[in-house]
Amino acid sequence: MEIKTLSGIGLSSAFPLDKATSQTNALEGAGKFFQELVGKVNDLSQQADQSIQKLATGENRNLHETMIAVEKSSVSFLFMSQVRNKALEAYQEVMRMPV
């Protein structure tokens, strides 16, 4: 059995020497993640609003599609709030650690 190496992965990439740079990258990554999450939840909410408006004006007669859009929006918002709660709990746990 032949084991091929993974190019671009090494000890230096797993454990960077510059801690300030790695912390900055981690913060940017977390910020980007939350920004994308909020953007997607906002998009689903707007799609649900448009679907409700189309149903109310008679453009769309599919009630089930409207309900699916509303439930997608609701579930995504609940997911986002749970992610936020877990992130806050993790932050509070780190702050409680003795130095």
Biopython code that builds the backbone (N, CA, C, O; Angstrom):
import numpy as np
from Bio.PDB.StructureBuilder import StructureBuilder

atoms = [
    (1, "MET", "N", (0.839, -1.173, 0.000)),
    (1, "MET", "CA", (0.000, 0.000, 0.000)),
    (1, "MET", "C", (0.891, 1.244, 0.000)),
    (1, "MET", "O", (1.796, 1.369, 0.825)),
    (2, "GLU", "N", (0.634, 2.130, -0.901)),
    (2, "GLU", "CA", (1.447, 3.334, -1.035)),
    (2, "GLU", "C", (0.736, 4.497, -0.347)),
    (2, "GLU", "O", (-0.457, 4.716, -0.553)),
    (3, "ILE", "N", (1.471, 5.228, 0.459)),
    (3, "ILE", "CA", (0.925, 6.396, 1.143)),
    (3, "ILE", "C", (1.527, 7.627, 0.501)),
    (3, "ILE", "O", (2.744, 7.807, 0.509)),
    (4, "LYS", "N", (0.693, 8.457, -0.044)),
    (4, "LYS", "CA", (1.156, 9.677, -0.691)),
    (4, "LYS", "C", (1.140, 10.812, 0.320)),
    (4, "LYS", "O", (0.264, 10.870, 1.183)),
    (5, "THR", "N", (2.098, 11.702, 0.215)),
    (5, "THR", "CA", (2.174, 12.835, 1.130)),
    (5, "THR", "C", (1.235, 13.938, 0.661)),
    (5, "THR", "O", (0.920, 14.056, -0.523)),
    (6, "LEU", "N", (0.811, 14.718, 1.600)),
    (6, "LEU", "CA", (-0.024, 15.870, 1.286)),
    (6, "LEU", "C", (0.873, 17.073, 1.101)),
    (6, "LEU", "O", (1.629, 17.431, 2.004)),
    (7, "SER", "N", (0.798, 17.692, -0.041)),
    (7, "SER", "CA", (1.645, 18.854, -0.290)),
    (7, "SER", "C", (1.040, 20.081, 0.376)),
    (7, "SER", "O", (-0.179, 20.252, 0.403)),
    (8, "GLY", "N", (1.898, 20.922, 0.906)),
    (8, "GLY", "CA", (1.450, 22.171, 1.508)),
    (8, "GLY", "C", (1.089, 22.042, 2.972)),
    (8, "GLY", "O", (0.727, 23.035, 3.604)),
    (9, "ILE", "N", (1.179, 20.844, 3.530)),
    (9, "ILE", "CA", (0.851, 20.668, 4.931)),
    (9, "ILE", "C", (2.125, 20.253, 5.647)),
    (9, "ILE", "O", (2.769, 19.271, 5.275)),
    (10, "GLY", "N", (2.472, 20.989, 6.648)),
    (10, "GLY", "CA", (3.676, 20.678, 7.401)),
    (10, "GLY", "C", (3.557, 21.212, 8.805)),
    (10, "GLY", "O", (2.532, 21.773, 9.191)),
    (11, "LEU", "N", (4.617, 21.032, 9.563)),
    (11, "LEU", "CA", (4.622, 21.475, 10.939)),
    (11, "LEU", "C", (4.511, 22.985, 11.031)),
    (11, "LEU", "O", (3.865, 23.507, 11.940)),
    (12, "SER", "N", (5.134, 23.690, 10.101)),
    (12, "SER", "CA", (5.106, 25.149, 10.149)),
    (12, "SER", "C", (3.707, 25.702, 9.865)),
    (12, "SER", "O", (3.339, 26.748, 10.399)),
    (13, "SER", "N", (2.927, 25.013, 9.033)),
    (13, "SER", "CA", (1.577, 25.501, 8.768)),
    (13, "SER", "C", (0.617, 25.121, 9.889)),
    (13, "SER", "O", (-0.372, 25.816, 10.122)),
    (14, "ALA", "N", (0.904, 24.016, 10.587)),
    (14, "ALA", "CA", (0.040, 23.608, 11.692)),
    (14, "ALA", "C", (0.289, 24.448, 12.932)),
    (14, "ALA", "O", (-0.638, 24.755, 13.681)),
    (15, "PHE", "N", (1.556, 24.821, 13.148)),
    (15, "PHE", "CA", (1.932, 25.598, 14.322)),
    (15, "PHE", "C", (2.733, 26.818, 13.880)),
    (15, "PHE", "O", (3.964, 26.779, 13.878)),
    (16, "PRO", "N", (2.055, 27.896, 13.507)),
    (16, "PRO", "CA", (2.779, 29.075, 13.037)),
    (16, "PRO", "C", (3.599, 29.692, 14.164)),
    (16, "PRO", "O", (3.234, 29.603, 15.336)),
    (17, "LEU", "N", (4.703, 30.313, 13.793)),
    (17, "LEU", "CA", (5.592, 30.901, 14.781)),
    (17, "LEU", "C", (5.088, 32.240, 15.281)),
    (17, "LEU", "O", (5.290, 32.576, 16.448)),
    (18, "ASP", "N", (4.446, 33.000, 14.438)),
    (18, "ASP", "CA", (3.983, 34.328, 14.803)),
    (18, "ASP", "C", (2.599, 34.233, 15.438)),
    (18, "ASP", "O", (1.606, 34.038, 14.738)),
    (19, "LYS", "N", (2.531, 34.369, 16.759)),
    (19, "LYS", "CA", (1.254, 34.221, 17.462)),
    (19, "LYS", "C", (0.303, 35.365, 17.162)),
    (19, "LYS", "O", (-0.906, 35.152, 17.076)),
    (20, "ALA", "N", (0.824, 36.578, 17.000)),
    (20, "ALA", "CA", (-0.039, 37.728, 16.711)),
    (20, "ALA", "C", (-0.732, 37.547, 15.370)),
    (20, "ALA", "O", (-1.913, 37.864, 15.232)),
    (21, "THR", "N", (-0.002, 37.038, 14.381)),
    (21, "THR", "CA", (-0.587, 36.817, 13.064)),
    (21, "THR", "C", (-1.638, 35.719, 13.122)),
    (21, "THR", "O", (-2.695, 35.840, 12.502)),
    (22, "SER", "N", (-1.361, 34.652, 13.857)),
    (22, "SER", "CA", (-2.319, 33.553, 13.934)),
    (22, "SER", "C", (-3.585, 33.973, 14.666)),
    (22, "SER", "O", (-4.679, 33.546, 14.296)),
    (23, "GLN", "N", (-3.454, 34.814, 15.711)),
    (23, "GLN", "CA", (-4.640, 35.288, 16.419)),
    (23, "GLN", "C", (-5.459, 36.211, 15.525)),
    (23, "GLN", "O", (-6.689, 36.168, 15.542)),
    (24, "THR", "N", (-4.784, 37.037, 14.755)),
    (24, "THR", "CA", (-5.478, 37.932, 13.829)),
    (24, "THR", "C", (-6.224, 37.122, 12.777)),
    (24, "THR", "O", (-7.370, 37.430, 12.449)),
    (25, "ASN", "N", (-5.572, 36.078, 12.244)),
    (25, "ASN", "CA", (-6.225, 35.226, 11.245)),
    (25, "ASN", "C", (-7.424, 34.507, 11.840)),
    (25, "ASN", "O", (-8.450, 34.361, 11.176)),
    (26, "ALA", "N", (-7.308, 34.056, 13.085)),
    (26, "ALA", "CA", (-8.426, 33.378, 13.734)),
    (26, "ALA", "C", (-9.598, 34.327, 13.940)),
    (26, "ALA", "O", (-10.752, 33.950, 13.737)),
    (27, "LEU", "N", (-9.301, 35.559, 14.344)),
    (27, "LEU", "CA", (-10.376, 36.535, 14.541)),
    (27, "LEU", "C", (-11.035, 36.900, 13.223)),
    (27, "LEU", "O", (-12.256, 37.038, 13.151)),
    (28, "GLU", "N", (-10.223, 37.057, 12.176)),
    (28, "GLU", "CA", (-10.785, 37.366, 10.863)),
    (28, "GLU", "C", (-11.634, 36.206, 10.356)),
    (28, "GLU", "O", (-12.681, 36.415, 9.743)),
    (29, "GLY", "N", (-11.176, 34.978, 10.615)),
    (29, "GLY", "CA", (-11.937, 33.802, 10.187)),
    (29, "GLY", "C", (-13.268, 33.699, 10.905)),
    (29, "GLY", "O", (-14.289, 33.390, 10.291)),
    (30, "ALA", "N", (-13.258, 33.960, 12.213)),
    (30, "ALA", "CA", (-14.505, 33.915, 12.980)),
    (30, "ALA", "C", (-15.437, 35.044, 12.545)),
    (30, "ALA", "O", (-16.644, 34.844, 12.403)),
    (31, "GLY", "N", (-14.877, 36.211, 12.337)),
    (31, "GLY", "CA", (-15.684, 37.342, 11.884)),
    (31, "GLY", "C", (-16.308, 37.081, 10.530)),
    (31, "GLY", "O", (-17.477, 37.390, 10.300)),
    (32, "LYS", "N", (-15.512, 36.505, 9.631)),
    (32, "LYS", "CA", (-16.022, 36.187, 8.295)),
    (32, "LYS", "C", (-17.117, 35.131, 8.381)),
    (32, "LYS", "O", (-18.121, 35.220, 7.673)),
    (33, "PHE", "N", (-16.933, 34.132, 9.244)),
    (33, "PHE", "CA", (-17.937, 33.081, 9.420)),
    (33, "PHE", "C", (-19.262, 33.673, 9.891)),
    (33, "PHE", "O", (-20.319, 33.374, 9.335)),
    (34, "PHE", "N", (-19.196, 34.520, 10.926)),
    (34, "PHE", "CA", (-20.435, 35.103, 11.450)),
    (34, "PHE", "C", (-21.065, 36.063, 10.459)),
    (34, "PHE", "O", (-22.290, 36.159, 10.382)),
    (35, "GLN", "N", (-20.245, 36.773, 9.700)),
    (35, "GLN", "CA", (-20.775, 37.681, 8.687)),
    (35, "GLN", "C", (-21.525, 36.901, 7.609)),
    (35, "GLN", "O", (-22.608, 37.306, 7.186)),
    (36, "GLU", "N", (-20.950, 35.787, 7.165)),
    (36, "GLU", "CA", (-21.614, 34.964, 6.156)),
    (36, "GLU", "C", (-22.885, 34.330, 6.716)),
    (36, "GLU", "O", (-23.898, 34.245, 6.021)),
    (37, "LEU", "N", (-22.832, 33.887, 7.968)),
    (37, "LEU", "CA", (-23.997, 33.270, 8.597)),
    (37, "LEU", "C", (-25.153, 34.258, 8.684)),
    (37, "LEU", "O", (-26.286, 33.928, 8.333)),
    (38, "VAL", "N", (-24.868, 35.453, 9.146)),
    (38, "VAL", "CA", (-25.918, 36.476, 9.256)),
    (38, "VAL", "C", (-26.437, 36.853, 7.874)),
    (38, "VAL", "O", (-27.635, 37.079, 7.708)),
    (39, "GLY", "N", (-25.565, 36.923, 6.892)),
    (39, "GLY", "CA", (-25.994, 37.246, 5.532)),
    (39, "GLY", "C", (-26.925, 36.194, 4.954)),
    (39, "GLY", "O", (-27.923, 36.523, 4.313)),
    (40, "LYS", "N", (-26.595, 34.922, 5.183)),
    (40, "LYS", "CA", (-27.456, 33.846, 4.673)),
    (40, "LYS", "C", (-28.806, 33.835, 5.376)),
    (40, "LYS", "O", (-29.840, 33.624, 4.741)),
    (41, "VAL", "N", (-28.798, 34.063, 6.686)),
    (41, "VAL", "CA", (-30.064, 34.105, 7.424)),
    (41, "VAL", "C", (-30.909, 35.280, 6.946)),
    (41, "VAL", "O", (-32.126, 35.160, 6.807)),
    (42, "ASN", "N", (-30.265, 36.405, 6.697)),
    (42, "ASN", "CA", (-30.984, 37.577, 6.190)),
    (42, "ASN", "C", (-31.576, 37.295, 4.815)),
    (42, "ASN", "O", (-32.714, 37.678, 4.542)),
    (43, "ASP", "N", (-30.817, 36.627, 3.945)),
    (43, "ASP", "CA", (-31.328, 36.289, 2.612)),
    (43, "ASP", "C", (-32.555, 35.378, 2.707)),
    (43, "ASP", "O", (-33.539, 35.588, 1.999)),
    (44, "LEU", "N", (-32.497, 34.368, 3.579)),
    (44, "LEU", "CA", (-33.643, 33.468, 3.739)),
    (44, "LEU", "C", (-34.854, 34.210, 4.295)),
    (44, "LEU", "O", (-35.989, 33.925, 3.913)),
    (45, "SER", "N", (-34.615, 35.151, 5.188)),
    (45, "SER", "CA", (-35.715, 35.940, 5.743)),
    (45, "SER", "C", (-36.363, 36.814, 4.662)),
    (45, "SER", "O", (-37.586, 36.941, 4.604)),
    (46, "GLN", "N", (-35.533, 37.407, 3.817)),
    (46, "GLN", "CA", (-36.075, 38.233, 2.736)),
    (46, "GLN", "C", (-36.841, 37.387, 1.723)),
    (46, "GLN", "O", (-37.869, 37.821, 1.205)),
    (47, "GLN", "N", (-36.348, 36.184, 1.439)),
    (47, "GLN", "CA", (-37.056, 35.284, 0.527)),
    (47, "GLN", "C", (-38.409, 34.886, 1.110)),
    (47, "GLN", "O", (-39.399, 34.798, 0.384)),
    (48, "ALA", "N", (-38.452, 34.647, 2.417)),
    (48, "ALA", "CA", (-39.723, 34.302, 3.063)),
    (48, "ALA", "C", (-40.688, 35.480, 2.996)),
    (48, "ALA", "O", (-41.878, 35.293, 2.741)),
    (49, "ASP", "N", (-40.186, 36.693, 3.224)),
    (49, "ASP", "CA", (-41.045, 37.883, 3.138)),
    (49, "ASP", "C", (-41.603, 38.065, 1.732)),
    (49, "ASP", "O", (-42.781, 38.378, 1.557)),
    (50, "GLN", "N", (-40.744, 37.864, 0.727)),
    (50, "GLN", "CA", (-41.208, 37.991, -0.654)),
    (50, "GLN", "C", (-42.241, 36.924, -0.985)),
    (50, "GLN", "O", (-43.213, 37.194, -1.690)),
    (51, "SER", "N", (-42.036, 35.730, -0.484)),
    (51, "SER", "CA", (-42.982, 34.647, -0.729)),
    (51, "SER", "C", (-44.335, 34.954, -0.089)),
    (51, "SER", "O", (-45.381, 34.683, -0.679)),
    (52, "ILE", "N", (-44.312, 35.513, 1.107)),
    (52, "ILE", "CA", (-45.563, 35.885, 1.788)),
    (52, "ILE", "C", (-46.278, 36.989, 1.010)),
    (52, "ILE", "O", (-47.497, 36.945, 0.847)),
    (53, "GLN", "N", (-45.518, 37.982, 0.528)),
    (53, "GLN", "CA", (-46.122, 39.069, -0.239)),
    (53, "GLN", "C", (-46.739, 38.554, -1.538)),
    (53, "GLN", "O", (-47.824, 38.984, -1.929)),
    (54, "LYS", "N", (-46.043, 37.630, -2.204)),
    (54, "LYS", "CA", (-46.579, 37.067, -3.441)),
    (54, "LYS", "C", (-47.850, 36.271, -3.177)),
    (54, "LYS", "O", (-48.781, 36.301, -3.981)),
    (55, "LEU", "N", (-47.891, 35.563, -2.059)),
    (55, "LEU", "CA", (-49.091, 34.808, -1.715)),
    (55, "LEU", "C", (-50.245, 35.751, -1.401)),
    (55, "LEU", "O", (-51.384, 35.502, -1.796)),
    (56, "ALA", "N", (-49.946, 36.837, -0.688)),
    (56, "ALA", "CA", (-50.992, 37.790, -0.318)),
    (56, "ALA", "C", (-51.552, 38.536, -1.527)),
    (56, "ALA", "O", (-52.740, 38.857, -1.561)),
    (57, "THR", "N", (-50.701, 38.815, -2.521)),
    (57, "THR", "CA", (-51.166, 39.544, -3.701)),
    (57, "THR", "C", (-51.756, 38.633, -4.765)),
    (57, "THR", "O", (-52.352, 39.114, -5.729)),
    (58, "GLY", "N", (-51.599, 37.329, -4.602)),
    (58, "GLY", "CA", (-52.166, 36.394, -5.552)),
    (58, "GLY", "C", (-51.231, 35.984, -6.669)),
    (58, "GLY", "O", (-51.629, 35.219, -7.547)),
    (59, "GLU", "N", (-49.989, 36.474, -6.664)),
    (59, "GLU", "CA", (-49.024, 36.080, -7.693)),
    (59, "GLU", "C", (-48.672, 34.601, -7.568)),
    (59, "GLU", "O", (-48.491, 33.905, -8.568)),
    (60, "ASN", "N", (-48.579, 34.140, -6.343)),
    (60, "ASN", "CA", (-48.209, 32.759, -6.084)),
    (60, "ASN", "C", (-49.366, 32.086, -5.342)),
    (60, "ASN", "O", (-49.839, 32.606, -4.331)),
    (61, "ARG", "N", (-49.816, 30.952, -5.830)),
    (61, "ARG", "CA", (-50.936, 30.259, -5.195)),
    (61, "ARG", "C", (-50.493, 29.002, -4.452)),
    (61, "ARG", "O", (-51.328, 28.209, -4.017)),
    (62, "ASN", "N", (-49.192, 28.821, -4.309)),
    (62, "ASN", "CA", (-48.681, 27.644, -3.634)),
    (62, "ASN", "C", (-48.404, 27.963, -2.162)),
    (62, "ASN", "O", (-47.357, 28.506, -1.812)),
    (63, "LEU", "N", (-49.358, 27.616, -1.325)),
    (63, "LEU", "CA", (-49.219, 27.863, 0.104)),
    (63, "LEU", "C", (-48.079, 27.043, 0.692)),
    (63, "LEU", "O", (-47.369, 27.516, 1.579)),
    (64, "HIS", "N", (-47.900, 25.821, 0.207)),
    (64, "HIS", "CA", (-46.864, 24.963, 0.771)),
    (64, "HIS", "C", (-45.464, 25.521, 0.515)),
    (64, "HIS", "O", (-44.587, 25.397, 1.370)),
    (65, "GLU", "N", (-45.244, 26.134, -0.652)),
    (65, "GLU", "CA", (-43.934, 26.737, -0.921)),
    (65, "GLU", "C", (-43.680, 27.928, 0.002)),
    (65, "GLU", "O", (-42.559, 28.142, 0.462)),
    (66, "THR", "N", (-44.725, 28.689, 0.261)),
    (66, "THR", "CA", (-44.597, 29.820, 1.175)),
    (66, "THR", "C", (-44.278, 29.339, 2.581)),
    (66, "THR", "O", (-43.419, 29.907, 3.254)),
    (67, "MET", "N", (-44.962, 28.299, 3.024)),
    (67, "MET", "CA", (-44.708, 27.769, 4.366)),
    (67, "MET", "C", (-43.305, 27.174, 4.467)),
    (67, "MET", "O", (-42.660, 27.294, 5.509)),
    (68, "ILE", "N", (-42.831, 26.543, 3.416)),
    (68, "ILE", "CA", (-41.469, 25.999, 3.424)),
    (68, "ILE", "C", (-40.453, 27.133, 3.545)),
    (68, "ILE", "O", (-39.485, 27.016, 4.296)),
    (69, "ALA", "N", (-40.662, 28.217, 2.822)),
    (69, "ALA", "CA", (-39.750, 29.362, 2.892)),
    (69, "ALA", "C", (-39.752, 29.983, 4.290)),
    (69, "ALA", "O", (-38.702, 30.362, 4.809)),
    (70, "VAL", "N", (-40.935, 30.082, 4.890)),
    (70, "VAL", "CA", (-41.037, 30.646, 6.237)),
    (70, "VAL", "C", (-40.345, 29.738, 7.250)),
    (70, "VAL", "O", (-39.647, 30.228, 8.138)),
    (71, "GLU", "N", (-40.526, 28.440, 7.131)),
    (71, "GLU", "CA", (-39.885, 27.506, 8.064)),
    (71, "GLU", "C", (-38.371, 27.475, 7.880)),
    (71, "GLU", "O", (-37.637, 27.363, 8.861)),
    (72, "LYS", "N", (-37.896, 27.571, 6.648)),
    (72, "LYS", "CA", (-36.446, 27.647, 6.403)),
    (72, "LYS", "C", (-35.873, 28.873, 7.106)),
    (72, "LYS", "O", (-34.824, 28.803, 7.745)),
    (73, "SER", "N", (-36.572, 29.987, 6.980)),
    (73, "SER", "CA", (-36.128, 31.214, 7.617)),
    (73, "SER", "C", (-36.118, 31.069, 9.132)),
    (73, "SER", "O", (-35.181, 31.511, 9.796)),
    (74, "SER", "N", (-37.145, 30.458, 9.671)),
    (74, "SER", "CA", (-37.243, 30.276, 11.113)),
    (74, "SER", "C", (-36.143, 29.357, 11.642)),
    (74, "SER", "O", (-35.506, 29.664, 12.650)),
    (75, "VAL", "N", (-35.925, 28.243, 10.969)),
    (75, "VAL", "CA", (-34.910, 27.285, 11.406)),
    (75, "VAL", "C", (-33.518, 27.900, 11.297)),
    (75, "VAL", "O", (-32.685, 27.697, 12.181)),
    (76, "SER", "N", (-33.258, 28.641, 10.237)),
    (76, "SER", "CA", (-31.936, 29.252, 10.089)),
    (76, "SER", "C", (-31.697, 30.311, 11.162)),
    (76, "SER", "O", (-30.575, 30.453, 11.648)),
    (77, "PHE", "N", (-32.734, 31.052, 11.535)),
    (77, "PHE", "CA", (-32.586, 32.045, 12.603)),
    (77, "PHE", "C", (-32.336, 31.368, 13.943)),
    (77, "PHE", "O", (-31.506, 31.828, 14.728)),
    (78, "LEU", "N", (-33.051, 30.277, 14.208)),
    (78, "LEU", "CA", (-32.820, 29.539, 15.452)),
    (78, "LEU", "C", (-31.409, 28.958, 15.495)),
    (78, "LEU", "O", (-30.761, 28.973, 16.541)),
    (79, "PHE", "N", (-30.936, 28.448, 14.362)),
    (79, "PHE", "CA", (-29.570, 27.931, 14.285)),
    (79, "PHE", "C", (-28.557, 29.031, 14.573)),
    (79, "PHE", "O", (-27.613, 28.829, 15.336)),
    (80, "MET", "N", (-28.756, 30.198, 13.960)),
    (80, "MET", "CA", (-27.841, 31.303, 14.168)),
    (80, "MET", "C", (-27.821, 31.734, 15.631)),
    (80, "MET", "O", (-26.755, 32.012, 16.180)),
    (81, "SER", "N", (-28.978, 31.789, 16.258)),
    (81, "SER", "CA", (-29.017, 32.194, 17.665)),
    (81, "SER", "C", (-28.344, 31.153, 18.555)),
    (81, "SER", "O", (-27.715, 31.516, 19.549)),
    (82, "GLN", "N", (-28.461, 29.868, 18.222)),
    (82, "GLN", "CA", (-27.777, 28.838, 18.999)),
    (82, "GLN", "C", (-26.264, 28.919, 18.818)),
    (82, "GLN", "O", (-25.519, 28.725, 19.779)),
    (83, "VAL", "N", (-25.803, 29.201, 17.616)),
    (83, "VAL", "CA", (-24.364, 29.373, 17.377)),
    (83, "VAL", "C", (-23.851, 30.555, 18.190)),
    (83, "VAL", "O", (-22.783, 30.482, 18.798)),
    (84, "ARG", "N", (-24.609, 31.633, 18.199)),
    (84, "ARG", "CA", (-24.221, 32.802, 18.987)),
    (84, "ARG", "C", (-24.165, 32.471, 20.469)),
    (84, "ARG", "O", (-23.229, 32.874, 21.159)),
    (85, "ASN", "N", (-25.172, 31.731, 20.971)),
    (85, "ASN", "CA", (-25.188, 31.365, 22.385)),
    (85, "ASN", "C", (-23.994, 30.491, 22.748)),
    (85, "ASN", "O", (-23.387, 30.678, 23.803)),
    (86, "LYS", "N", (-23.653, 29.540, 21.888)),
    (86, "LYS", "CA", (-22.505, 28.669, 22.154)),
    (86, "LYS", "C", (-21.207, 29.468, 22.123)),
    (86, "LYS", "O", (-20.312, 29.215, 22.930)),
    (87, "ALA", "N", (-21.090, 30.420, 21.215)),
    (87, "ALA", "CA", (-19.883, 31.247, 21.144)),
    (87, "ALA", "C", (-19.755, 32.100, 22.410)),
    (87, "ALA", "O", (-18.656, 32.261, 22.942)),
    (88, "LEU", "N", (-20.861, 32.637, 22.885)),
    (88, "LEU", "CA", (-20.828, 33.425, 24.120)),
    (88, "LEU", "C", (-20.487, 32.552, 25.322)),
    (88, "LEU", "O", (-19.730, 32.970, 26.198)),
    (89, "GLU", "N", (-21.040, 31.346, 25.368)),
    (89, "GLU", "CA", (-20.709, 30.439, 26.464)),
    (89, "GLU", "C", (-19.225, 30.083, 26.450)),
    (89, "GLU", "O", (-18.593, 30.019, 27.505)),
    (90, "ALA", "N", (-18.670, 29.853, 25.277)),
    (90, "ALA", "CA", (-17.246, 29.538, 25.170)),
    (90, "ALA", "C", (-16.402, 30.725, 25.621)),
    (90, "ALA", "O", (-15.406, 30.550, 26.323)),
    (91, "TYR", "N", (-16.795, 31.920, 25.222)),
    (91, "TYR", "CA", (-16.068, 33.119, 25.641)),
    (91, "TYR", "C", (-16.129, 33.275, 27.152)),
    (91, "TYR", "O", (-15.111, 33.558, 27.784)),
    (92, "GLN", "N", (-17.303, 33.096, 27.738)),
    (92, "GLN", "CA", (-17.434, 33.223, 29.187)),
    (92, "GLN", "C", (-16.621, 32.159, 29.919)),
    (92, "GLN", "O", (-16.053, 32.434, 30.976)),
    (93, "GLU", "N", (-16.561, 30.968, 29.376)),
    (93, "GLU", "CA", (-15.759, 29.902, 29.977)),
    (93, "GLU", "C", (-14.282, 30.242, 29.939)),
    (93, "GLU", "O", (-13.563, 29.991, 30.907)),
    (94, "VAL", "N", (-13.824, 30.805, 28.842)),
    (94, "VAL", "CA", (-12.425, 31.208, 28.737)),
    (94, "VAL", "C", (-12.122, 32.336, 29.726)),
    (94, "VAL", "O", (-11.053, 32.366, 30.336)),
    (95, "MET", "N", (-13.056, 33.245, 29.877)),
    (95, "MET", "CA", (-12.838, 34.354, 30.817)),
    (95, "MET", "C", (-12.830, 33.880, 32.268)),
    (95, "MET", "O", (-12.221, 34.528, 33.120)),
    (96, "ARG", "N", (-13.492, 32.768, 32.565)),
    (96, "ARG", "CA", (-13.496, 32.233, 33.932)),
    (96, "ARG", "C", (-12.236, 31.458, 34.275)),
    (96, "ARG", "O", (-12.002, 31.145, 35.442)),
    (97, "MET", "N", (-11.421, 31.144, 33.275)),
    (97, "MET", "CA", (-10.210, 30.370, 33.534)),
    (97, "MET", "C", (-9.213, 31.184, 34.348)),
    (97, "MET", "O", (-8.998, 32.367, 34.082)),
    (98, "PRO", "N", (-8.606, 30.542, 35.342)),
    (98, "PRO", "CA", (-7.592, 31.273, 36.125)),
    (98, "PRO", "C", (-6.323, 31.467, 35.301)),
    (98, "PRO", "O", (-5.944, 30.615, 34.497)),
    (99, "VAL", "N", (-5.696, 32.583, 35.519)),
    (99, "VAL", "CA", (-4.480, 32.905, 34.765)),
    (99, "VAL", "C", (-3.259, 32.406, 35.473)),
    (99, "VAL", "O", (-2.144, 32.587, 34.984)),
]
sb = StructureBuilder()
sb.init_structure("model")
sb.init_model(0)
sb.init_chain("A")
sb.init_seg("    ")
for serial, (resi, resn, name, xyz) in enumerate(atoms, 1):
    if name == "N":
        sb.init_residue(resn, " ", resi, " ")
    sb.init_atom(name, np.array(xyz, "f"), 0.0, 1.0, " ", f" {name:<3s}", serial, name[0])
structure = sb.get_structure()
